[in-house]
Amino acid sequence: MKQFRVALSLLIAVSFVITACPVGSAYPLAESSAALPFDKALTGTWENFTEDAEASLVTLEKGNTDNTYKVKVLETGDMYGAETKEFTAWQVTLNGKRFLVLKETGTSNTSPYYLYHITVNGSQLITHDVSLLVNGTDAITSVKSYQEELIASMKKEGFLTGKIDWKKK
């Protein structure tokens, strides 16, 4: 039984690396009311040349509410799976790591929230998908349980996957 659990965990982790898809959840990592202050460094048009990326060209601009961003996907890749190309996003930190929470706009209220780990350095943006490596998405039943699952997963090898280097146009 233990070997099965190890094999299943490895299979799940590998599938996240291969598919490079963000975690989708019915709950955000944090509500937009807990967002970090608006960071103008994130605004602009960002481009990447990563093969199999979900998106290769996106714009971020000031959102409709404090500390939020409007995200528009201008060019998609084969792995793109969202229902829309427009999102509302906000930044949060958890255990010293910076994340971007995205919510589809113009779709149903039950559309999922997506999550990326981000690092911004001038005209460079690095994004990673995150892997929920302890109890998976089934453990996410609230904002608090999402944070607990993410904190526990941060301690595991393979937490960050699907690195994409973006350059500001």
PyMOL commands that set and color helices and strands:
alter all, ss='L'
color gray80, all
select helices_A, chain A and resi 2-19+32-34+40-42+137-139+143-154
alter helices_A, ss='H'
color red, helices_A
select strands_A, chain A and resi 23-25+44-47+55-62+69-76+86-94+97-104+113-121+124-130+160-168
alter strands_A, ss='S'
color yellow, strands_A
deselect
rebuild
show_as cartoon
